[in-house]
Amino acid sequence: MVAQKTKEIGIRKVLGSSVTEVLWIFGKEFGRLIAVAFLIAAPVAGILMNGWLRNFKYHIQLGPWLFALSLLIIVVIAAITIGYQSIRAALANPVKSLRSE
């Protein structure tokens, strides 16, 4: 996504956008995607895991803390990867990105 939007980043940089504004653009887009994916995956995973764990003699109860922890891990990993790519694109020379087709 960052590679596809290099021209947009270049134009925003020429018009005076800061690195934090570029990070915010990508952060909110990926934030929405992560939230939608979690809202779809969490109930499905909870139902499937409860069904699977019911077959064992000793099993644990899946609590909301487990899902919150998984969401936190996903957000941290996504923030690191998205942040790295976005910072690299935002610090690049905007003239090079606008010249290339």
C-alpha positions as CSV (number, residue, x, y, z in Angstrom):
1,M,0.0,0.0,0.0
2,V,2.9,2.4,0.8
3,A,4.5,1.5,-2.5
4,Q,1.3,2.2,-4.4
5,K,0.9,5.6,-2.7
6,T,4.4,7.0,-3.2
7,K,3.1,9.7,-5.6
8,E,0.5,10.8,-3.1
9,I,3.1,10.9,-0.3
10,G,5.4,12.9,-2.6
11,I,2.6,15.4,-3.4
12,R,1.7,15.8,0.3
13,K,5.4,16.3,1.2
14,V,5.8,19.0,-1.5
15,L,2.6,20.7,-0.2
16,G,4.1,20.8,3.3
17,S,2.8,17.7,5.0
18,S,4.9,16.4,7.9
19,V,6.0,12.8,8.7
20,T,3.4,12.5,11.4
21,E,0.6,13.4,9.0
22,V,1.7,10.7,6.6
23,L,1.9,8.2,9.4
24,W,-1.6,9.2,10.5
25,I,-3.0,8.6,7.0
26,F,-1.6,5.0,6.9
27,G,-2.3,4.4,10.6
28,K,-6.0,5.1,10.4
29,E,-6.5,3.1,7.2
30,F,-4.8,0.0,8.7
31,G,-6.5,0.6,12.0
32,R,-9.9,0.3,10.4
33,L,-8.8,-2.9,8.6
34,I,-7.4,-4.4,11.8
35,A,-10.6,-3.5,13.7
36,V,-12.9,-5.0,11.1
37,A,-10.8,-8.2,10.8
38,F,-10.8,-8.6,14.6
39,L,-14.5,-8.0,14.9
40,I,-15.1,-10.8,12.3
41,A,-12.4,-13.2,13.5
42,A,-12.8,-13.0,17.3
43,P,-16.4,-14.4,17.5
44,V,-15.6,-17.1,15.0
45,A,-12.4,-18.1,16.8
46,G,-14.2,-18.1,20.1
47,I,-17.0,-20.4,18.9
48,L,-14.6,-22.8,17.1
49,M,-12.1,-22.9,20.1
50,N,-14.9,-23.5,22.6
51,G,-16.2,-26.4,20.5
52,W,-12.7,-27.9,20.1
53,L,-11.8,-27.5,23.8
54,R,-15.1,-29.2,24.8
55,N,-13.7,-32.5,23.5
56,F,-10.8,-32.6,26.1
57,K,-11.1,-33.9,29.6
58,Y,-9.1,-30.9,31.0
59,H,-9.8,-27.6,29.2
60,I,-9.6,-23.9,29.9
61,Q,-12.2,-21.2,29.6
62,L,-11.6,-18.6,27.0
63,G,-11.9,-15.2,28.6
64,P,-12.0,-11.8,27.1
65,W,-8.5,-11.2,28.3
66,L,-7.2,-13.7,25.8
67,F,-8.8,-11.9,22.9
68,A,-7.6,-8.5,24.2
69,L,-4.1,-9.8,24.4
70,S,-4.3,-11.1,20.9
71,L,-5.6,-7.8,19.6
72,L,-2.8,-6.0,21.5
73,I,-0.1,-8.2,19.9
74,I,-1.7,-7.7,16.4
75,V,-1.7,-3.9,16.9
76,V,1.9,-3.8,18.1
77,I,3.2,-5.9,15.2
78,A,1.1,-3.9,12.6
79,A,2.3,-0.6,14.1
80,I,5.9,-1.6,13.9
81,T,5.7,-2.8,10.3
82,I,3.4,0.0,9.1
83,G,5.4,2.6,10.9
84,Y,8.7,1.5,9.5
85,Q,7.4,1.5,5.9
86,S,5.5,4.8,6.3
87,I,8.5,6.5,7.9
88,R,10.8,5.2,5.1
89,A,8.4,6.5,2.5
90,A,7.8,9.8,4.3
91,L,11.5,10.6,4.6
92,A,12.3,9.8,1.0
93,N,12.9,12.6,-1.5
94,P,9.5,13.6,-2.9
95,V,11.1,14.6,-6.2
96,K,12.2,11.0,-7.0
97,S,8.7,9.7,-6.3
98,L,7.1,12.3,-8.5
99,R,9.5,11.8,-11.4
100,S,8.9,8.0,-11.6
101,E,5.9,6.7,-13.5
